[in-house]
Amino acid sequence: MSYRFLDHTADVGAELAAPDLGGLFAAALAAFTDILTERERVEPREERRIALSAPGREELLVDWLEELLYLFETEGALFHDARVAIEAGEGGWALEATARGEAHDPARHPAKVLVKGVTYHGLAVRPAGEGGWVGRVIFDI
């Protein structure tokens, strides 16, 4: 699983790569947390189960990241990593995840950038030609 940030005029973009689709969504979580603060300082002290569904893979990625943003904004939840399982079904795609992290502590989790939302601009989730999965997401800051 990996991610790298992209230069973008007014937002922050991330390119994602992983050997499987669940790993790609876990990489998106890591990138999201790394935008907010120093992810390596977030300890996996608590687990949170998250279940979502959406009609497509791209919509599911946006819903996933918007859920993480909602949890950060309402509860101060920061996540270090996650185990993510994704399945395709007749009605679309389903995600079940266990995210690990802790509550935001300003003394240990210095603020980097405030994320306002997740955009559909340039959004991509697709199989890689040589195996695995790649994706791209742009965060509104």
N, CA, C and O atoms as a GROMACS GRO file, in nm:
protein
  564
    1MET      N    1   0.084  -0.116   0.000
    1MET     CA    2   0.000   0.000   0.000
    1MET      C    3   0.089   0.123   0.000
    1MET      O    4   0.188   0.129   0.074
    2SER      N    5   0.055   0.220  -0.083
    2SER     CA    6   0.134   0.343  -0.086
    2SER      C    7   0.048   0.460  -0.133
    2SER      O    8  -0.059   0.442  -0.191
    3TYR      N    9   0.099   0.578  -0.106
    3TYR     CA   10   0.037   0.700  -0.156
    3TYR      C   11   0.145   0.804  -0.175
    3TYR      O   12   0.251   0.800  -0.111
    4ARG      N   13   0.117   0.898  -0.262
    4ARG     CA   14   0.205   1.013  -0.278
    4ARG      C   15   0.116   1.132  -0.310
    4ARG      O   16   0.013   1.119  -0.376
    5PHE      N   17   0.159   1.247  -0.260
    5PHE     CA   18   0.080   1.367  -0.281
    5PHE      C   19   0.113   1.430  -0.415
    5PHE      O   20   0.226   1.423  -0.463
    6LEU      N   21   0.012   1.492  -0.474
    6LEU     CA   22   0.024   1.556  -0.604
    6LEU      C   23   0.019   1.707  -0.588
    6LEU      O   24  -0.049   1.758  -0.499
    7ASP      N   25   0.092   1.778  -0.673
    7ASP     CA   26   0.079   1.923  -0.676
    7ASP      C   27  -0.057   1.957  -0.734
    7ASP      O   28  -0.097   1.902  -0.837
    8HIS      N   29  -0.128   2.046  -0.667
    8HIS     CA   30  -0.259   2.089  -0.713
    8HIS      C   31  -0.277   2.234  -0.672
    8HIS      O   32  -0.236   2.273  -0.563
    9THR      N   33  -0.337   2.312  -0.759
    9THR     CA   34  -0.344   2.456  -0.739
    9THR      C   35  -0.396   2.497  -0.601
    9THR      O   36  -0.324   2.564  -0.527
   10ALA      N   37  -0.517   2.459  -0.566
   10ALA     CA   38  -0.576   2.506  -0.441
   10ALA      C   39  -0.616   2.392  -0.348
   10ALA      O   40  -0.667   2.418  -0.239
   11ASP      N   41  -0.593   2.270  -0.388
   11ASP     CA   42  -0.634   2.154  -0.310
   11ASP      C   43  -0.514   2.062  -0.288
   11ASP      O   44  -0.402   2.095  -0.325
   12VAL      N   45  -0.540   1.947  -0.228
   12VAL     CA   46  -0.435   1.846  -0.210
   12VAL      C   47  -0.482   1.719  -0.280
   12VAL      O   48  -0.593   1.671  -0.255
   13GLY      N   49  -0.400   1.666  -0.366
   13GLY     CA   50  -0.431   1.542  -0.435
   13GLY      C   51  -0.342   1.430  -0.387
   13GLY      O   52  -0.230   1.453  -0.341
   14ALA      N   53  -0.393   1.307  -0.399
   14ALA     CA   54  -0.314   1.190  -0.362
   14ALA      C   55  -0.332   1.081  -0.467
   14ALA      O   56  -0.444   1.052  -0.509
   15GLU      N   57  -0.221   1.022  -0.507
   15GLU     CA   58  -0.224   0.902  -0.591
   15GLU      C   59  -0.202   0.784  -0.499
   15GLU      O   60  -0.116   0.786  -0.412
   16LEU      N   61  -0.283   0.681  -0.519
   16LEU     CA   62  -0.285   0.564  -0.430
   16LEU      C   63  -0.249   0.439  -0.510
   16LEU      O   64  -0.277   0.430  -0.629
   17ALA      N   65  -0.186   0.344  -0.443
   17ALA     CA   66  -0.156   0.215  -0.506
   17ALA      C   67  -0.156   0.107  -0.399
   17ALA      O   68  -0.111   0.130  -0.286
   18ALA      N   69  -0.205  -0.011  -0.435
   18ALA     CA   70  -0.209  -0.123  -0.341
   18ALA      C   71  -0.229  -0.252  -0.419
   18ALA      O   72  -0.278  -0.250  -0.532
   19PRO      N   73  -0.192  -0.365  -0.358
   19PRO     CA   74  -0.211  -0.493  -0.426
   19PRO      C   75  -0.357  -0.536  -0.435
   19PRO      O   76  -0.391  -0.620  -0.519
   20ASP      N   77  -0.444  -0.481  -0.348
   20ASP     CA   78  -0.586  -0.517  -0.355
   20ASP      C   79  -0.670  -0.392  -0.326
   20ASP      O   80  -0.618  -0.290  -0.282
   21LEU      N   81  -0.799  -0.402  -0.352
   21LEU     CA   82  -0.888  -0.287  -0.338
   21LEU      C   83  -0.899  -0.240  -0.194
   21LEU      O   84  -0.901  -0.120  -0.168
   22GLY      N   85  -0.906  -0.333  -0.099
   22GLY     CA   86  -0.908  -0.295   0.042
   22GLY      C   87  -0.784  -0.218   0.081
   22GLY      O   88  -0.792  -0.120   0.156
   23GLY      N   89  -0.670  -0.260   0.032
   23GLY     CA   90  -0.545  -0.191   0.058
   23GLY      C   91  -0.543  -0.050   0.000
   23GLY      O   92  -0.484   0.040   0.059
   24LEU      N   93  -0.608  -0.032  -0.115
   24LEU     CA   94  -0.617   0.101  -0.175
   24LEU      C   95  -0.695   0.195  -0.084
   24LEU      O   96  -0.657   0.311  -0.067
   25PHE      N   97  -0.804   0.146  -0.026
   25PHE     CA   98  -0.884   0.228   0.065
   25PHE      C   99  -0.808   0.254   0.195
   25PHE      O  100  -0.824   0.361   0.256
   26ALA      N  101  -0.727   0.159   0.238
   26ALA     CA  102  -0.642   0.180   0.356
   26ALA      C  103  -0.536   0.286   0.326
   26ALA      O  104  -0.504   0.367   0.412
   27ALA      N  105  -0.482   0.286   0.204
   27ALA     CA  106  -0.386   0.389   0.164
   27ALA      C  107  -0.451   0.526   0.162
   27ALA      O  108  -0.388   0.625   0.198
   28ALA      N  109  -0.577   0.532   0.120
   28ALA     CA  110  -0.650   0.659   0.120
   28ALA      C  111  -0.666   0.713   0.262
   28ALA      O  112  -0.652   0.833   0.285
   29LEU      N  113  -0.694   0.624   0.357
   29LEU     CA  114  -0.702   0.664   0.498
   29LEU      C  115  -0.568   0.720   0.545
   29LEU      O  116  -0.564   0.824   0.611
   30ALA      N  117  -0.460   0.653   0.511
   30ALA     CA  118  -0.327   0.699   0.553
   30ALA      C  119  -0.296   0.836   0.494
   30ALA      O  120  -0.245   0.924   0.564
   31ALA      N  121  -0.327   0.856   0.367
   31ALA     CA  122  -0.303   0.985   0.304
   31ALA      C  123  -0.388   1.094   0.370
   31ALA      O  124  -0.338   1.203   0.397
   32PHE      N  125  -0.515   1.064   0.396
   32PHE     CA  126  -0.605   1.160   0.460
   32PHE      C  127  -0.549   1.203   0.596
   32PHE      O  128  -0.543   1.323   0.625
   33THR      N  129  -0.510   1.108   0.679
   33THR     CA  130  -0.456   1.141   0.810
   33THR      C  131  -0.327   1.221   0.798
   33THR      O  132  -0.303   1.313   0.876
   34ASP      N  133  -0.244   1.186   0.700
   34ASP     CA  134  -0.118   1.256   0.680
   34ASP      C  135  -0.139   1.400   0.632
   34ASP      O  136  -0.050   1.484   0.649
   35ILE      N  137  -0.252   1.429   0.573
   35ILE     CA  138  -0.284   1.567   0.536
   35ILE      C  139  -0.318   1.647   0.662
   35ILE      O  140  -0.277   1.762   0.677
   36LEU      N  141  -0.394   1.583   0.753
   36LEU     CA  142  -0.438   1.651   0.875
   36LEU      C  143  -0.326   1.673   0.976
   36LEU      O  144  -0.317   1.779   1.037
   37THR      N  145  -0.241   1.572   0.993
   37THR     CA  146  -0.138   1.575   1.097
   37THR      C  147  -0.026   1.479   1.060
   37THR      O  148  -0.025   1.424   0.950
   38GLU      N  149   0.068   1.458   1.150
   38GLU     CA  150   0.176   1.362   1.128
   38GLU      C  151   0.124   1.223   1.165
   38GLU      O  152   0.114   1.189   1.283
   39ARG      N  153   0.091   1.144   1.063
   39ARG     CA  154   0.026   1.014   1.086
   39ARG      C  155   0.107   0.922   1.176
   39ARG      O  156   0.048   0.848   1.255
   40GLU      N  157   0.238   0.926   1.168
   40GLU     CA  158   0.319   0.837   1.251
   40GLU      C  159   0.305   0.867   1.400
   40GLU      O  160   0.343   0.786   1.484
   41ARG      N  161   0.250   0.983   1.434
   41ARG     CA  162   0.228   1.018   1.575
   41ARG      C  163   0.090   0.975   1.625
   41ARG      O  164   0.060   0.985   1.744
   42VAL      N  165   0.006   0.926   1.534
   42VAL     CA  166  -0.126   0.877   1.573
   42VAL      C  167  -0.111   0.730   1.610
   42VAL      O  168  -0.070   0.648   1.528
   43GLU      N  169  -0.144   0.697   1.733
   43GLU     CA  170  -0.127   0.560   1.780
   43GLU      C  171  -0.255   0.479   1.760
   43GLU      O  172  -0.365   0.532   1.775
   44PRO      N  173  -0.241   0.351   1.726
   44PRO     CA  174  -0.359   0.265   1.704
   44PRO      C  175  -0.416   0.213   1.837
   44PRO      O  176  -0.414   0.092   1.861
   45ARG      N  177  -0.465   0.302   1.921
   45ARG     CA  178  -0.512   0.266   2.055
   45ARG      C  179  -0.653   0.210   2.058
   45ARG      O  180  -0.684   0.124   2.141
   46GLU      N  181  -0.738   0.257   1.969
   46GLU     CA  182  -0.880   0.216   1.968
   46GLU      C  183  -0.918   0.169   1.829
   46GLU      O  184  -0.858   0.209   1.729
   47GLU      N  185  -1.019   0.082   1.824
   47GLU     CA  186  -1.070   0.034   1.695
   47GLU      C  187  -1.211   0.088   1.673
   47GLU      O  188  -1.289   0.105   1.766
   48ARG      N  189  -1.239   0.116   1.546
   48ARG     CA  190  -1.372   0.163   1.507
   48ARG      C  191  -1.414   0.084   1.385
   48ARG      O  192  -1.342   0.079   1.285
   49ARG      N  193  -1.531   0.023   1.392
   49ARG     CA  194  -1.585  -0.050   1.276
   49ARG      C  195  -1.668   0.046   1.193
   49ARG      O  196  -1.747   0.125   1.245
   50ILE      N  197  -1.648   0.038   1.062
   50ILE     CA  198  -1.719   0.125   0.969
   50ILE      C  199  -1.773   0.037   0.856
   50ILE      O  200  -1.700  -0.044   0.800
   51ALA      N  201  -1.900   0.055   0.824
   51ALA     CA  202  -1.962  -0.017   0.713
   51ALA      C  203  -2.032   0.084   0.623
   51ALA      O  204  -2.108   0.169   0.671
   52LEU      N  205  -2.007   0.075   0.494
   52LEU     CA  206  -2.065   0.167   0.396
   52LEU      C  207  -2.100   0.092   0.270
   52LEU      O  208  -2.050  -0.018   0.246
   53SER      N  209  -2.188   0.151   0.190
   53SER     CA  210  -2.216   0.097   0.058
   53SER      C  211  -2.238   0.212  -0.038
   53SER      O  212  -2.278   0.321   0.002
   54ALA      N  213  -2.212   0.187  -0.166
   54ALA     CA  214  -2.229   0.288  -0.269
   54ALA      C  215  -2.246   0.218  -0.404
   54ALA      O  216  -2.210   0.101  -0.418
   55PRO      N  217  -2.301   0.289  -0.502
   55PRO     CA  218  -2.324   0.225  -0.633
   55PRO      C  219  -2.196   0.193  -0.710
   55PRO      O  220  -2.196   0.101  -0.792
   56GLY      N  221  -2.087   0.268  -0.686
   56GLY     CA  222  -1.963   0.245  -0.761
   56GLY      C  223  -1.842   0.253  -0.671
   56GLY      O  224  -1.850   0.300  -0.557
   57ARG      N  225  -1.727   0.207  -0.722
   57ARG     CA  226  -1.602   0.210  -0.645
   57ARG      C  227  -1.561   0.352  -0.611
   57ARG      O  228  -1.519   0.380  -0.499
   58GLU      N  229  -1.572   0.443  -0.708
   58GLU     CA  230  -1.532   0.581  -0.684
   58GLU      C  231  -1.619   0.646  -0.579
   58GLU      O  232  -1.569   0.715  -0.490
   59GLU      N  233  -1.749   0.625  -0.588
   59GLU     CA  234  -1.841   0.681  -0.489
   59GLU      C  235  -1.812   0.624  -0.350
   59GLU      O  236  -1.823   0.694  -0.250
   60LEU      N  237  -1.776   0.496  -0.346
   60LEU     CA  238  -1.743   0.433  -0.218
   60LEU      C  239  -1.618   0.497  -0.158
   60LEU      O  240  -1.612   0.517  -0.036
   61LEU      N  241  -1.520   0.529  -0.240
   61LEU     CA  242  -1.399   0.594  -0.189
   61LEU      C  243  -1.432   0.731  -0.131
   61LEU      O  244  -1.384   0.766  -0.024
   62VAL      N  245  -1.515   0.808  -0.201
   62VAL     CA  246  -1.554   0.939  -0.149
   62VAL      C  247  -1.632   0.923  -0.018
   62VAL      O  248  -1.605   0.994   0.079
   63ASP      N  249  -1.727   0.829  -0.015
   63ASP     CA  250  -1.804   0.806   0.108
   63ASP      C  251  -1.713   0.766   0.224
   63ASP      O  252  -1.732   0.812   0.337
   64TRP      N  253  -1.615   0.683   0.198
   64TRP     CA  254  -1.518   0.638   0.299
   64TRP      C  255  -1.443   0.757   0.358
   64TRP      O  256  -1.434   0.773   0.479
   65LEU      N  257  -1.389   0.839   0.269
   65LEU     CA  258  -1.311   0.953   0.316
   65LEU      C  259  -1.399   1.059   0.384
   65LEU      O  260  -1.356   1.123   0.480
   66GLU      N  261  -1.520   1.077   0.333
   66GLU     CA  262  -1.613   1.171   0.398
   66GLU      C  263  -1.652   1.120   0.537
   66GLU      O  264  -1.672   1.201   0.628
   67GLU      N  265  -1.664   0.990   0.554
   67GLU     CA  266  -1.693   0.934   0.687
   67GLU      C  267  -1.577   0.960   0.783
   67GLU      O  268  -1.599   0.995   0.898
   68LEU      N  269  -1.454   0.942   0.735
   68LEU     CA  270  -1.338   0.971   0.818
   68LEU      C  271  -1.332   1.118   0.854
   68LEU      O  272  -1.297   1.153   0.967
   69LEU      N  273  -1.365   1.205   0.760
   69LEU     CA  274  -1.368   1.348   0.787
   69LEU      C  275  -1.477   1.382   0.889
   69LEU      O  276  -1.455   1.462   0.980
   70TYR      N  277  -1.594   1.320   0.875
   70TYR     CA  278  -1.704   1.342   0.969
   70TYR      C  279  -1.662   1.300   1.111
   70TYR      O  280  -1.687   1.372   1.207
   71LEU      N  281  -1.599   1.184   1.122
   71LEU     CA  282  -1.555   1.136   1.254
   71LEU      C  283  -1.448   1.228   1.314
   71LEU      O  284  -1.445   1.248   1.436
   72PHE      N  285  -1.363   1.282   1.230
   72PHE     CA  286  -1.263   1.377   1.280
   72PHE      C  287  -1.330   1.506   1.328
   72PHE      O  288  -1.299   1.556   1.436
   73GLU      N  289  -1.422   1.558   1.248
   73GLU     CA  290  -1.486   1.684   1.282
   73GLU      C  291  -1.579   1.674   1.402
   73GLU      O  292  -1.588   1.769   1.481
   74THR      N  293  -1.648   1.563   1.418
   74THR     CA  294  -1.747   1.551   1.526
   74THR      C  295  -1.691   1.490   1.653
   74THR      O  296  -1.738   1.521   1.762
   75GLU      N  297  -1.592   1.402   1.641
   75GLU     CA  298  -1.539   1.331   1.757
   75GLU      C  299  -1.390   1.351   1.779
   75GLU      O  300  -1.336   1.307   1.880
   76GLY      N  301  -1.325   1.417   1.686
   76GLY     CA  302  -1.180   1.432   1.695
   76GLY      C  303  -1.105   1.303   1.668
   76GLY      O  304  -0.990   1.289   1.710
   77ALA      N  305  -1.168   1.209   1.600
   77ALA     CA  306  -1.106   1.079   1.572
   77ALA      C  307  -1.001   1.091   1.462
   77ALA      O  308  -1.029   1.141   1.353
   78LEU      N  309  -0.882   1.044   1.491
   78LEU     CA  310  -0.774   1.033   1.394
   78LEU      C  311  -0.740   0.885   1.378
   78LEU      O  312  -0.743   0.810   1.476
   79PHE      N  313  -0.709   0.843   1.257
   79PHE     CA  314  -0.683   0.702   1.232
   79PHE      C  315  -0.544   0.681   1.176
   79PHE      O  316  -0.500   0.752   1.085
   80HIS      N  317  -0.475   0.583   1.230
   80HIS     CA  318  -0.341   0.546   1.185
   80HIS      C  319  -0.347   0.449   1.068
   80HIS      O  320  -0.273   0.464   0.971
   81ASP      N  321  -0.435   0.349   1.077
   81ASP     CA  322  -0.444   0.248   0.972
   81ASP      C  323  -0.581   0.181   0.976
   81ASP      O  324  -0.663   0.210   1.062
   82ALA      N  325  -0.604   0.092   0.881
   82ALA     CA  326  -0.732   0.020   0.876
   82ALA      C  327  -0.715  -0.110   0.799
   82ALA      O  328  -0.633  -0.122   0.708
   83ARG      N  329  -0.796  -0.207   0.838
   83ARG     CA  330  -0.815  -0.329   0.760
   83ARG      C  331  -0.947  -0.310   0.688
   83ARG      O  332  -1.051  -0.290   0.752
   84VAL      N  333  -0.945  -0.316   0.557
   84VAL     CA  334  -1.063  -0.285   0.477
   84VAL      C  335  -1.096  -0.402   0.385
   84VAL      O  336  -1.009  -0.453   0.314
   85ALA      N  337  -1.221  -0.443   0.387
   85ALA     CA  338  -1.270  -0.546   0.295
   85ALA      C  339  -1.378  -0.483   0.208
   85ALA      O  340  -1.468  -0.414   0.258
   86ILE      N  341  -1.369  -0.507   0.078
   86ILE     CA  342  -1.466  -0.450  -0.016
   86ILE      C  343  -1.518  -0.562  -0.104
   86ILE      O  344  -1.442  -0.646  -0.153
   87GLU      N  345  -1.650  -0.561  -0.124
   87GLU     CA  346  -1.714  -0.662  -0.209
   87GLU      C  347  -1.807  -0.595  -0.308
   87GLU      O  348  -1.873  -0.496  -0.276
   88ALA      N  349  -1.811  -0.651  -0.428
   88ALA     CA  350  -1.906  -0.606  -0.529
   88ALA      C  351  -2.031  -0.692  -0.517
   88ALA      O  352  -2.023  -0.812  -0.496
   89GLY      N  353  -2.146  -0.628  -0.531
   89GLY     CA  354  -2.273  -0.700  -0.527
   89GLY      C  355  -2.365  -0.650  -0.635
   89GLY      O  356  -2.327  -0.567  -0.717
   90GLU      N  357  -2.486  -0.702  -0.635
   90GLU     CA  358  -2.583  -0.662  -0.737
   90GLU      C  359  -2.616  -0.513  -0.730
   90GLU      O  360  -2.633  -0.448  -0.833
   91GLY      N  361  -2.626  -0.459  -0.609
   91GLY     CA  362  -2.664  -0.320  -0.592
   91GLY      C  363  -2.548  -0.223  -0.585
   91GLY      O  364  -2.570  -0.103  -0.564
   92GLY      N  365  -2.425  -0.270  -0.601
   92GLY     CA  366  -2.311  -0.181  -0.594
   92GLY      C  367  -2.197  -0.242  -0.515
   92GLY      O  368  -2.170  -0.362  -0.524
   93TRP      N  369  -2.131  -0.160  -0.437
   93TRP     CA  370  -2.012  -0.200  -0.364
   93TRP      C  371  -2.033  -0.180  -0.215
   93TRP      O  372  -2.098  -0.084  -0.173
   94ALA      N  373  -1.977  -0.271  -0.134
   94ALA     CA  374  -1.990  -0.262   0.011
   94ALA      C  375  -1.851  -0.264   0.074
   94ALA      O  376  -1.761  -0.335   0.029
   95LEU      N  377  -1.835  -0.185   0.178
   95LEU     CA  378  -1.709  -0.175   0.252
   95LEU      C  379  -1.734  -0.209   0.397
   95LEU      O  380  -1.830  -0.161   0.458
   96GLU      N  381  -1.647  -0.292   0.453
   96GLU     CA  382  -1.644  -0.317   0.596
   96GLU      C  383  -1.500  -0.298   0.640
   96GLU      O  384  -1.408  -0.360   0.586
   97ALA      N  385  -1.481  -0.210   0.739
   97ALA     CA  386  -1.346  -0.177   0.782
   97ALA      C  387  -1.336  -0.172   0.933
   97ALA      O  388  -1.433  -0.145   1.004
   98THR      N  389  -1.216  -0.199   0.980
   98THR     CA  390  -1.180  -0.175   1.119
   98THR      C  391  -1.064  -0.077   1.113
   98THR      O  392  -0.953  -0.111   1.073
   99ALA      N  393  -1.093   0.047   1.155
   99ALA     CA  394  -0.993   0.153   1.155
   99ALA      C  395  -0.936   0.166   1.296
   99ALA      O  396  -1.010   0.159   1.394
  100ARG      N  397  -0.805   0.186   1.304
  100ARG     CA  398  -0.739   0.198   1.435
  100ARG      C  399  -0.677   0.336   1.449
  100ARG      O  400  -0.612   0.387   1.358
  101GLY      N  401  -0.699   0.395   1.566
  101GLY     CA  402  -0.643   0.527   1.590
  101GLY      C  403  -0.672   0.573   1.730
  101GLY      O  404  -0.684   0.492   1.822
  102GLU      N  405  -0.684   0.704   1.747
  102GLU     CA  406  -0.707   0.763   1.878
  102GLU      C  407  -0.768   0.901   1.862
  102GLU      O  408  -0.778   0.954   1.751
  103ALA      N  409  -0.808   0.957   1.974
  103ALA     CA  410  -0.865   1.092   1.974
  103ALA      C  411  -0.755   1.195   1.949
  103ALA      O  412  -0.641   1.181   1.994
  104HIS      N  413  -0.793   1.299   1.877
  104HIS     CA  414  -0.700   1.408   1.848
  104HIS      C  415  -0.651   1.474   1.977
  104HIS      O  416  -0.730   1.510   2.064
  105ASP      N  417  -0.520   1.487   1.987
  105ASP     CA  418  -0.456   1.554   2.100
  105ASP      C  419  -0.365   1.661   2.039
  105ASP      O  420  -0.259   1.628   1.985
  106PRO      N  421  -0.404   1.789   2.048
  106PRO     CA  422  -0.325   1.896   1.984
  106PRO      C  423  -0.178   1.898   2.027
  106PRO      O  424  -0.093   1.943   1.952
  107ALA      N  425  -0.149   1.851   2.148
  107ALA     CA  426  -0.010   1.849   2.194
  107ALA      C  427   0.074   1.744   2.120
  107ALA      O  428   0.194   1.761   2.105
  108ARG      N  429   0.010   1.636   2.074
  108ARG     CA  430   0.082   1.528   2.006
  108ARG      C  431   0.055   1.522   1.856
  108ARG      O  432   0.132   1.462   1.782
  109HIS      N  433  -0.054   1.584   1.813
  109HIS     CA  434  -0.095   1.576   1.672
  109HIS      C  435  -0.100   1.718   1.614
  109HIS      O  436  -0.208   1.776   1.604
  110PRO      N  437   0.013   1.772   1.575
  110PRO     CA  438   0.014   1.908   1.522
  110PRO      C  439  -0.069   1.920   1.394
  110PRO      O  440  -0.064   1.833   1.306
  111ALA      N  441  -0.143   2.027   1.385
  111ALA     CA  442  -0.227   2.050   1.267
  111ALA      C  443  -0.140   2.083   1.147
  111ALA      O  444  -0.047   2.162   1.156
  112LYS      N  445  -0.174   2.022   1.034
  112LYS     CA  446  -0.107   2.055   0.907
  112LYS      C  447  -0.203   2.138   0.822
  112LYS      O  448  -0.187   2.259   0.808
  113VAL      N  449  -0.304   2.070   0.767
  113VAL     CA  450  -0.400   2.134   0.677
  113VAL      C  451  -0.540   2.087   0.715
  113VAL      O  452  -0.560   1.970   0.747
  114LEU      N  453  -0.635   2.178   0.712
  114LEU     CA  454  -0.774   2.142   0.739
  114LEU      C  455  -0.841   2.098   0.609
  114LEU      O  456  -0.843   2.173   0.512
  115VAL      N  457  -0.895   1.978   0.608
  115VAL     CA  458  -0.967   1.926   0.492
  115VAL      C  459  -1.114   1.967   0.506
  115VAL      O  460  -1.176   1.942   0.609
  116LYS      N  461  -1.168   2.030   0.401
  116LYS     CA  462  -1.309   2.071   0.401
  116LYS      C  463  -1.399   1.964   0.339
  116LYS      O  464  -1.515   1.952   0.376
  117GLY      N  465  -1.345   1.888   0.246
  117GLY     CA  466  -1.426   1.786   0.180
  117GLY      C  467  -1.344   1.704   0.083
  117GLY      O  468  -1.225   1.727   0.064
  118VAL      N  469  -1.411   1.608   0.023
  118VAL     CA  470  -1.350   1.520  -0.077
  118VAL      C  471  -1.421   1.549  -0.209
  118VAL      O  472  -1.544   1.550  -0.214
  119THR      N  473  -1.346   1.572  -0.315
  119THR     CA  474  -1.407   1.609  -0.442
  119THR      C  475  -1.417   1.489  -0.537
  119THR      O  476  -1.354   1.385  -0.516
  120TYR      N  477  -1.497   1.508  -0.640
  120TYR     CA  478  -1.507   1.408  -0.747
  120TYR      C  479  -1.414   1.444  -0.864
  120TYR      O  480  -1.401   1.367  -0.959
  121HIS      N  481  -1.351   1.560  -0.856
  121HIS     CA  482  -1.261   1.604  -0.962
  121HIS      C  483  -1.140   1.510  -0.972
  121HIS      O  484  -1.069   1.490  -0.874
  122GLY      N  485  -1.118   1.453  -1.088
  122GLY     CA  486  -1.004   1.366  -1.110
  122GLY      C  487  -1.010   1.234  -1.036
  122GLY      O  488  -0.912   1.160  -1.032
  123LEU      N  489  -1.125   1.202  -0.978
  123LEU     CA  490  -1.140   1.080  -0.898
  123LEU      C  491  -1.125   0.956  -0.984
  123LEU      O  492  -1.181   0.948  -1.094
  124ALA      N  493  -1.047   0.859  -0.935
  124ALA     CA  494  -1.028   0.734  -1.008
  124ALA      C  495  -1.000   0.621  -0.911
  124ALA      O  496  -0.928   0.638  -0.813
  125VAL      N  497  -1.058   0.505  -0.940
  125VAL     CA  498  -1.028   0.379  -0.871
  125VAL      C  499  -1.035   0.272  -0.979
  125VAL      O  500  -1.142   0.243  -1.033
  126ARG      N  501  -0.918   0.212  -1.010
  126ARG     CA  502  -0.919   0.114  -1.120
  126ARG      C  503  -0.810   0.009  -1.100
  126ARG      O  504  -0.711   0.030  -1.030
  127PRO      N  505  -0.832  -0.106  -1.164
  127PRO     CA  506  -0.727  -0.209  -1.158
  127PRO      C  507  -0.603  -0.159  -1.231
  127PRO      O  508  -0.612  -0.088  -1.331
  128ALA      N  509  -0.487  -0.196  -1.181
  128ALA     CA  510  -0.361  -0.160  -1.246
  128ALA      C  511  -0.330  -0.264  -1.352
  128ALA      O  512  -0.368  -0.381  -1.338
  129GLY      N  513  -0.263  -0.223  -1.456
  129GLY     CA  514  -0.232  -0.314  -1.566
  129GLY      C  515  -0.150  -0.434  -1.524
  129GLY      O  516  -0.170  -0.543  -1.577
  130GLU      N  517  -0.058  -0.416  -1.431
  130GLU     CA  518   0.030  -0.525  -1.388
  130GLU      C  519  -0.019  -0.595  -1.262
  130GLU      O  520   0.056  -0.670  -1.199
  131GLY      N  521  -0.143  -0.572  -1.226
  131GLY     CA  522  -0.200  -0.630  -1.104
  131GLY      C  523  -0.211  -0.524  -0.996
  131GLY      O  524  -0.141  -0.422  -1.000
  132GLY      N  525  -0.295  -0.546  -0.904
  132GLY     CA  526  -0.316  -0.448  -0.799
  132GLY      C  527  -0.416  -0.342  -0.840
  132GLY      O  528  -0.488  -0.358  -0.939
  133TRP      N  529  -0.421  -0.235  -0.764
  133TRP     CA  530  -0.517  -0.127  -0.785
  133TRP      C  531  -0.447   0.008  -0.771
  133TRP      O  532  -0.351   0.022  -0.695
  134VAL      N  533  -0.495   0.106  -0.846
  134VAL     CA  534  -0.447   0.242  -0.836
  134VAL      C  535  -0.567   0.336  -0.824
  134VAL      O  536  -0.678   0.303  -0.867
  135GLY      N  537  -0.542   0.452  -0.766
  135GLY     CA  538  -0.649   0.549  -0.752
  135GLY      C  539  -0.596   0.689  -0.739
  135GLY      O  540  -0.476   0.710  -0.722
  136ARG      N  541  -0.687   0.784  -0.748
  136ARG     CA  542  -0.653   0.925  -0.731
  136ARG      C  543  -0.772   0.993  -0.665
  136ARG      O  544  -0.888   0.966  -0.697
  137VAL      N  545  -0.741   1.082  -0.571
  137VAL     CA  546  -0.844   1.157  -0.502
  137VAL      C  547  -0.792   1.297  -0.474
  137VAL      O  548  -0.673   1.316  -0.446
  138ILE      N  549  -0.882   1.395  -0.481
  138ILE     CA  550  -0.848   1.535  -0.452
  138ILE      C  551  -0.927   1.578  -0.330
  138ILE      O  552  -1.049   1.560  -0.324
  139PHE      N  553  -0.858   1.636  -0.232
  139PHE     CA  554  -0.920   1.687  -0.111
  139PHE      C  555  -0.934   1.838  -0.120
  139PHE      O  556  -0.838   1.907  -0.156
  140ASP      N  557  -1.051   1.888  -0.088
  140ASP     CA  558  -1.076   2.032  -0.083
  140ASP      C  559  -1.023   2.085   0.049
  140ASP      O  560  -1.065   2.040   0.156
  141ILE      N  561  -0.931   2.182   0.042
  141ILE     CA  562  -0.876   2.237   0.167
  141ILE      C  563  -0.910   2.384   0.180
  141ILE      O  564  -0.871   2.448   0.278
   0.00000   0.00000   0.00000
